[in-house]
Amino acid sequence: MATTNVSTGRRAALGALLTAALILTGGAVWWATDSQETWSAPFRKAAEQGDAEAQFRLGEAYFKGEGVRQDPRAAVEWFRKAAEQGHADAQNSLGMADFSGYVPRDPAEAAKWIRKAAEQGHAAAQYNLGGVYSMGYGVEGNSAEAAKWFRKAAEQGHAAAQNNLGMAHFNGDGVTQDPAEAVKWFRKAAEQGHDEAQINLGGAYFAGIGVTQDRDEAVKWFRKAAEQGHANAQNILGGAYFEGIGVTQDRAEAVKWFRKAAEQGHAEAQAALRKLQAQ
């Protein structure tokens, strides 16, 4: 990304430094190390000389403590330097830092930076801005605006945004209620492996809302979420095996899935497991 207030020649030089740093690290920004900071000197130099991409990457490294001593406050300062140059990833990260507790809470400032990134077409920022409007965090709550930004991210393939847009259509929250449209977006997210969307899609098939009822298809999607470790899906799958809904009734399988959910603290699964074990 081009920097501001530097000559064309200097921008080219900074770009060369950044390229050299990426080559030296094999395309990675950092490498594993002990507590001694071993950041690539050319990469740091590019950041210090105003390269926005290098500033953002350095901020990421400080935030994660990868290759440098972890220092979230330093991370925020590097994010800010890049964000002020219009770097969308940095703008989103700077806005989201408000939720981390590493900067003084300022919801309006957080929303401002997230919006700047979202307006550049940054899908994660669009999703985050939808969340900001949904929560009324730093802005006046507005379900229609939330749905608008979820849609922008969803149309770029952002799975969580697709799931949220599906929920908006399912509930008529900021958009016209449309179960079939909800199922369309649940499916897009579920096919990307989004566990909540898989449960929502399974629920739609189970109840026949927005789609023809199909208990076998419902269980298929519940299973996909359960296999990712989603406790509620594991509990639902346990119930399906216990009742023989969408699968052959199988007490052992029911116990297996109830136990998986129970071990994650799922109260309903714990109660179901106790009941089965007492029989």
Secondary structure, DSSP 8 states (H G I E B T S, - for coil): ---SSS-HHHHHHHHHHHHHHHHHTTT-S-----SS----HHHHHHHHTT-HHHHHHHHHHHHHTSSS---HHHHHHHHHHHHTTT-HHHHHHHHHGGGTTSS---HHHHHHHHHHHHTTT-HHHHHHHHHHHHHTSSS---HHHHHHHHHHHHTTT-HHHHHHHHHHHHHTSSS---HHHHHHHHHHHHTTT-HHHHHHHHHHHHHTSSS---HHHHHHHHHHHHHTT-HHHHHHHHHHHHHTSSS---HHHHHHHHHHHHTTT-HHHHHHHHHHHH-
